[in-house]
Each structure stands twice: as structure tokens, then as C-alpha cells.
């Protein structure tokens, strides 16, 4: 548990949080496949969906519009990151306490998407296209994140490998996957 910055209450430590922005052309068919896969990951406690917002860029005006696909409970956090103002929105009270020297060092190595980057992603949509902005917590990495911080570690970089980077090591990856699959098959066979 970590102290929450406001009010002195306790806030559960969360794993790394990632924003996924997925674009869709005008002819996209939303049949529930993506939500089904996200549901599977959430049930396995691999990720937790923190927020979701679908947006559409009007073909005629170029205005970015929030869509109602996500229901009443979702969209406020991502909407705030995109600069939307929803009815009843209030600014959080209080301020964040000053960071310690170690916290400042860790923050100086922070990376990721800034609010400006997120707004630029939405603005880059072609007129008539849409995007889903999904905010997920990587539940599987909670303890790893804590262990890294406790040992004084800090992020230097992260990201998914590009197809070109994977191609450079494709043969090695294929061998590694084959070995893992054989080990998993042996474990299933022995009941381990």
C-alpha cells in the first residue's frame, strides 16, 4: 500500500499503466471481437481495464467527438487526457506533495505519452475515421514494478518491437518458442 497524495488515505499500489490508441477507418466493423479478447485478459488478471473511450473525427467539420459505445461508467479519464470536458467534471482538490530526491531521480527517467502526445494522436485521425483509447493496468507487473523501485531501478525505455526488429531475430525467436512449447507439453504430460 502507498499513501495517497490527498487526504492521508491509503491507495492500493497499481501496476504500470499503458494507453493504447487504436485507429479505425470509416468502414470498420465493430463486432465485439476486441472487447471479447480484452475480457479474456481481464478474467485471467493479466490486465485491468481502467478506462475506455471511442472517438470519431467528423468528416465535414473535423471536430473530434466522444462516442457513447463505452457506457456511462467509462471515458472520463481518457476524455480528460484528450481535453474533453464532460458535464459534472470537477477538478481534483488538493495538490501533490513535493517529491523526494529519489522520486525526482526516477521521474527524470520517466517516459511515455504526455497529454500533449495523446491529444496529437487524436488530432492525427483522418476525417471520418475513429479511434479507441484504452487505458489498462498491467496487473501482472505490479510486483515487478515494486521490486525494480525497491532496488533503485528506473525505466530507460520500453515499447513493442517493430516488425523489422522482430525479423532481425526471427530465427532465434522461433527456436525459443519451440523450446518453451516442448517444455509446456512435458509439464502437462507429467502433471506438473
C-alpha positions in Angstrom: 0.0 0.0 0.0 1.2 3.5 -0.7 0.0 6.7 0.8 -2.5 8.6 -1.4 -1.3 12.2 -2.0 -4.6 13.8 -0.8 -6.5 13.3 2.4 -4.0 10.9 4.1 -6.0 7.8 3.0 -4.5 4.6 1.7 -4.4 3.8 -2.1 -3.6 0.4 -3.4 -0.4 0.3 -5.5 -1.1 -0.3 -9.1 0.9 -1.8 -11.9 2.3 0.0 -14.9 -0.5 1.9 -16.8 -0.5 2.0 -20.6 -2.6 3.9 -23.0 -3.4 2.1 -26.3 -4.7 4.2 -29.2 -6.1 2.1 -32.0 -7.3 3.8 -35.2 -10.2 2.5 -37.3 -11.1 3.6 -40.9 -14.6 4.6 -41.9 -15.5 1.0 -42.9 -14.5 -0.6 -39.6 -16.9 -3.4 -38.4 -17.3 -3.4 -34.6 -18.4 -6.9 -33.9 -17.2 -7.2 -30.3 -14.1 -9.2 -31.1 -11.7 -6.7 -29.4 -13.9 -6.5 -26.3 -14.1 -10.3 -26.1 -10.3 -10.5 -26.1 -9.9 -7.7 -23.5 -12.5 -9.6 -21.3 -10.4 -12.8 -21.5 -7.2 -10.9 -20.5 -9.1 -9.2 -17.6 -10.6 -12.5 -16.4 -7.0 -14.0 -16.3 -6.0 -11.0 -14.2 -3.3 -10.1 -16.8 -4.7 -6.6 -17.3 -7.3 -4.4 -15.8 -9.3 -2.0 -18.0 -9.1 1.3 -16.2 -10.9 3.4 -18.9 -12.0 3.3 -22.5 -13.2 6.0 -24.9 -14.1 5.8 -28.5 -13.8 9.0 -30.5 -14.8 9.9 -34.1 -13.4 12.7 -36.3 -16.3 14.3 -38.1 -15.7 14.0 -41.9 -17.2 17.5 -42.6 -16.1 19.7 -39.6 -13.0 17.8 -38.5 -14.3 18.0 -34.9 -13.4 15.2 -32.5 -16.5 13.7 -30.9 -16.7 11.2 -28.0 -18.9 8.3 -28.8 -21.3 6.5 -26.5 -20.0 2.9 -27.1 -18.3 2.7 -23.7 -21.3 3.3 -21.5 -21.8 5.7 -18.6 -19.0 4.4 -16.3 -16.1 4.7 -18.8 -14.5 7.5 -20.7 -13.9 10.3 -18.1 -10.2 9.6 -17.5 -9.2 9.2 -21.2 -11.6 12.1 -22.1 -9.7 14.3 -19.7 -6.4 13.3 -21.3 -7.8 14.2 -24.7 -9.0 17.6 -23.4 -12.8 16.8 -23.4 -14.9 18.5 -20.8 -17.9 16.3 -19.7 -20.9 17.5 -17.7 -20.3 17.4 -13.9 -16.5 17.3 -14.3 -14.7 18.7 -11.2 -11.0 19.3 -10.8 -9.4 17.2 -8.1 -8.9 19.0 -4.8 -5.6 19.4 -3.1 -2.1 19.2 -4.5 0.6 16.6 -4.8 3.3 16.6 -2.1 6.8 17.6 -3.1 8.8 14.6 -4.4 11.9 13.3 -2.6 15.3 13.4 -4.2 15.0 9.7 -5.1 11.5 10.2 -6.6 12.8 13.1 -8.6 15.6 11.0 -10.0 13.1 8.3 -11.0 10.8 10.9 -12.6 13.7 12.3 -14.6 13.9 9.0 -16.3 10.2 8.8 -17.0 9.0 8.2 -20.5 5.8 7.6 -22.3 2.9 9.6 -23.7 2.3 13.1 -22.4 -1.1 14.6 -22.5 0.0 16.7 -25.5 1.1 13.4 -27.3 -2.3 11.9 -26.6 -4.1 15.0 -28.0 -1.8 14.9 -31.1 -2.7 11.2 -31.6 -6.4 12.1 -31.7 -5.8 15.1 -33.9 -3.9 13.0 -36.4 -7.0 11.0 -37.3 -8.3 11.3 -40.8 -11.7 12.9 -41.2 -14.4 10.2 -41.0 -12.2 7.8 -39.0 -12.4 6.7 -35.4 -10.2 5.6 -32.6 -10.4 3.7 -29.4 -8.3 4.9 -26.5 -7.9 2.1 -23.9 -6.2 2.7 -20.6 -5.0 -0.6 -19.0 -3.2 -1.5 -15.9 -0.6 -4.3 -16.3 -1.7 -6.3 -13.3 0.9 -9.0 -14.0 3.7 -6.4 -13.5 2.7 -5.0 -10.1 5.3 -6.9 -8.1 8.0 -6.5 -10.7 7.4 -2.7 -10.7 7.7 -2.7 -6.9 10.9 -4.8 -6.9 12.5 -2.6 -9.5 11.8 0.5 -7.5 12.9 -1.0 -4.2 16.3 -1.9 -5.8 16.7 1.7 -7.1 15.9 0.8 -10.7 14.2 3.2 -13.1 12.9 3.0 -16.6 15.2 3.6 -19.5 12.9 2.6 -22.3 10.1 0.3 -23.3 7.9 -0.4 -26.3 6.7 -3.2 -28.6 9.2 -4.3 -31.1 8.6 -3.3 -34.7 8.2 -6.0 -37.4 11.6 -5.1 -38.6 13.3 -5.6 -35.2 11.5 -9.0 -34.9 12.6 -10.0 -38.4 16.2 -9.5 -37.4 15.9 -12.1 -34.7 13.0 -14.2 -36.1 15.0 -17.5 -36.3 16.2 -17.2 -32.7 12.7 -16.4 -31.5 11.2 -19.4 -33.4 13.7 -21.7 -31.7 13.0 -20.2 -28.3 9.2 -20.6 -28.8 9.6 -24.2 -29.9 11.6 -25.0 -26.7 9.0 -23.3 -24.5 6.2 -25.2 -26.2 8.1 -28.5 -25.7 8.6 -27.7 -22.0 5.0 -26.8 -21.5 3.9 -30.0 -23.2 6.2 -32.1 -20.9 4.8 -30.3 -17.9 1.2 -31.1 -19.0 2.2 -34.7 -19.7 3.8 -35.2 -16.2 1.0 -33.2 -14.4 3.4 -30.7 -13.1 
